């Protein structure tokens, strides 16, 4: 019988080590949660909670712009809004509690009728309007049931431009209904003078039909070391979004956490560098983290202290790692293309890897679509 070589023995030792590594246990909502050794979910130790608590603020009097820039406000949104300055927001990302009965840490939001939810949303938007610049853009997230309410409320005060529908690959099946696997994001602006950087949010897709011209050259697509790709204009139907889960470094225990990639699209499209992003229901701070990584100013408000602390930790981690999963080389990529992204000619290599093969300004070659 042939004896295993050294490499096989080392591999077996590694596998056995993984099996015997201690499993982490953390407390979530008063319940001990067991995590596998490869789980990358962001958690807080007691020492970290004490450290990051110093980064949180409350507002009890009229605040100037310097007081709130790049800050996390741990407070009830309706209480804080009356103290904010006027006309400082370039982009409002409004991800309010959906019209569902759901518990967020210590707070429970209960489902209302469509009419009552529309009244609640309108009351909120009226209080937010003074914070917006005349050139500001607004995005409002919604589930399917109350999406019409969001549309009608926005139409009273703003210019509604579009509705984005994005696919959530997660979701529970139903025996007597269609599986709910999508959410809406309504896009509106204060005026006709607004920012929309279409070139900043193009999607890099694999070419299914690689047509060539009479000289055999690619027609509006590129041959790269990773395959054949085309840069396409952003549409209002997004199927390239991955909901954070346990193996993603941005994941937390928040039950409705938005992906950084999704928020990066909205931020890049509707702000310029150093623009001001405001999220009055920030949760664990995905919008703030994306804004920081993309060179924007930000303000976030959240009532739950635990979520604020996680957001503060994530902002600290963003100083060490500015990457956004699914976004590299100045373009967004389809899902499951990480290995391909590593071979992209425009990717900046790390200090430990050799530089990739260079092609002449890959993105510049692509025609407008």
Residue pairs with C-beta under 8 A, 6 or more apart in sequence:
4 12
18 37
21 37
22 37
23 34
23 35
23 36
23 37
24 34
24 35
24 37
24 39
24 43
25 32
25 33
25 34
25 35
26 32
26 33
26 35
26 43
27 33
28 253
29 105
33 253
35 41
35 246
36 246
38 246
38 247
39 246
39 247
40 246
40 247
40 248
40 249
40 251
41 246
41 251
41 252
41 253
42 249
42 250
42 251
42 252
42 310
42 313
42 314
42 317
43 252
43 253
44 52
44 306
44 309
44 310
44 313
48 309
48 313
49 309
52 309
52 312
52 313
52 316
53 305
53 309
55 72
55 312
55 315
56 72
56 73
56 74
56 305
56 308
56 309
56 312
57 67
57 68
57 71
57 72
57 73
57 74
58 73
58 74
58 75
58 80
59 67
59 68
59 73
59 75
59 80
59 83
59 84
60 83
61 83
62 83
62 85
63 83
63 84
63 85
64 85
65 85
65 88
68 84
68 85
68 299
69 276
69 297
69 298
69 299
70 292
70 297
70 298
70 299
71 299
71 300
72 282
72 285
72 288
72 300
72 301
72 302
72 308
72 311
72 312
72 315
73 80
73 299
73 300
73 301
73 302
74 302
74 303
74 305
74 308
75 301
75 303
76 303
77 124
77 280
77 281
77 301
77 303
78 124
78 127
80 280
80 301
81 127
81 128
81 131
81 280
82 127
84 130
84 131
85 131
86 130
86 131
87 130
87 131
87 132
87 133
87 134
88 131
88 133
88 276
88 278
89 131
89 132
89 133
89 136
89 276
89 277
89 278
90 133
90 135
90 136
90 137
90 195
90 270
90 271
90 272
90 275
90 276
90 277
91 136
91 137
91 138
91 139
91 266
91 267
91 270
91 271
91 275
91 276
91 277
91 278
91 296
92 128
92 131
92 132
92 136
92 137
92 138
92 139
92 278
92 279
92 280
93 139
93 263
93 266
93 267
93 277
93 278
93 279
93 287
94 124
94 125
94 128
94 138
94 139
94 140
94 141
94 279
94 280
94 281
95 140
95 141
95 258
95 279
95 281
95 282
95 283
95 287
96 121
96 124
96 140
96 141
96 280
96 281
97 104
97 109
97 281
98 109
98 141
98 142
98 143
98 146
98 256
99 111
99 112
99 114
99 117
99 143
99 145
99 146
99 149
100 109
100 111
100 143
100 145
101 108
101 109
101 110
101 111
102 108
102 109
102 255
102 256
103 109
104 254
104 255
104 256
104 283
104 304
104 307
105 304
105 306
105 307
106 304
107 303
107 304
112 120
114 145
114 146
114 148
114 149
117 146
117 149
118 146
118 149
118 152
118 153
121 149
121 150
121 153
122 153
122 156
124 280
125 153
125 154
125 157
126 157
128 280
129 157
131 278
132 138
132 190
133 190
134 190
134 191
134 193
135 190
135 191
135 193
135 194
135 195
136 189
136 190
136 194
137 187
137 188
137 189
137 190
137 194
137 195
137 196
137 270
137 271
138 154
138 158
138 187
138 188
138 189
138 190
139 185
139 186
139 187
139 188
139 266
139 270
140 150
140 154
140 185
140 186
140 188
141 183
141 184
141 185
141 258
142 149
142 150
142 183
142 184
142 185
142 186
143 180
143 183
143 184
144 180
144 182
144 183
144 184
147 163
147 184
147 186
150 184
150 186
151 160
151 163
151 186
154 160
154 186
154 188
158 188
158 189
158 190
159 188
159 189
159 190
159 191
159 192
160 186
160 187
160 188
161 187
161 188
161 189
162 186
162 187
162 236
163 184
163 185
163 186
163 187
163 236
164 184
164 185
164 186
164 187
164 236
164 237
164 238
165 182
165 183
165 184
165 185
165 236
165 237
165 238
166 182
166 183
166 185
166 237
166 238
166 239
166 241
166 262
167 181
167 182
167 238
167 239
167 241
168 181
168 182
168 183
168 241
168 243
169 181
169 242
169 243
170 181
170 243
170 245
171 179
171 180
171 181
172 179
172 180
173 179
174 180
185 266
194 270
195 269
195 270
195 271
195 272
195 275
196 269
196 270
197 268
197 269
197 270
197 272
198 233
198 234
198 269
200 268
200 269
200 330
201 234
201 265
201 268
201 269
201 332
202 231
202 232
202 233
202 234
202 331
202 332
203 231
203 232
203 234
203 240
203 331
203 332
203 333
203 334
204 229
204 230
204 231
204 232
204 331
204 332
204 333
204 334
204 337
205 229
205 230
205 231
205 232
205 334
206 227
206 228
206 229
206 230
206 334
207 221
207 227
207 228
207 229
207 230
210 218
210 221
210 228
211 218
211 219
211 221
212 218
212 219
213 219
218 228
220 230
220 366
220 367
220 369
221 228
221 229
221 230
221 366
222 228
222 229
222 230
222 359
222 362
222 365
222 366
224 343
224 344
224 345
224 359
224 362
225 343
225 344
225 345
225 356
225 357
226 337
226 339
226 340
226 341
226 343
226 344
227 340
230 366
230 369
231 331
231 363
231 366
231 369
232 369
233 368
233 369
234 265
234 269
238 262
238 265
239 335
240 261
240 326
240 332
240 333
240 334
240 335
241 259
241 261
241 262
241 326
241 335
242 248
242 259
242 261
242 325
242 326
242 335
243 257
243 259
244 250
244 251
244 252
244 257
244 259
245 251
248 325
249 321
249 325
250 257
250 259
250 260
250 286
250 289
250 314
250 325
251 257
252 284
252 310
252 314
254 283
254 284
254 307
254 310
256 283
257 283
257 284
257 286
258 283
258 286
258 287
259 286
259 325
259 326
260 286
260 289
260 290
260 293
260 324
260 325
261 324
261 325
261 326
261 327
261 332
263 286
263 287
263 290
263 291
264 290
264 293
264 294
264 324
264 327
264 332
265 332
267 277
267 287
267 290
267 291
267 294
267 296
268 294
271 277
271 296
273 294
273 295
273 296
274 295
274 296
274 297
275 296
275 297
276 296
276 297
276 298
276 299
277 287
277 288
277 291
277 296
277 297
277 298
277 299
278 298
278 299
278 300
279 287
279 288
279 298
279 299
279 300
279 301
280 300
280 301
281 301
281 302
282 288
282 300
282 301
282 302
282 307
282 311
283 302
283 307
283 311
284 307
284 310
284 311
284 314
285 300
285 302
285 307
285 308
285 310
285 311
285 312
285 314
285 315
286 314
287 298
287 300
288 298
288 300
288 311
288 314
288 315
289 311
289 314
289 315
289 318
290 324
291 297
291 298
292 298
292 315
292 318
293 318
293 322
293 323
293 324
294 324
300 311
302 308
302 311
325 338
326 332
326 333
326 335
327 333
328 341
328 344
328 347
329 341
329 344
329 346
329 347
329 362
329 363
330 346
330 363
331 363
333 340
333 341
341 347
343 356
344 356
344 362
345 356
345 357
345 358
345 359
345 362
346 362
346 363
347 356
349 355
349 356
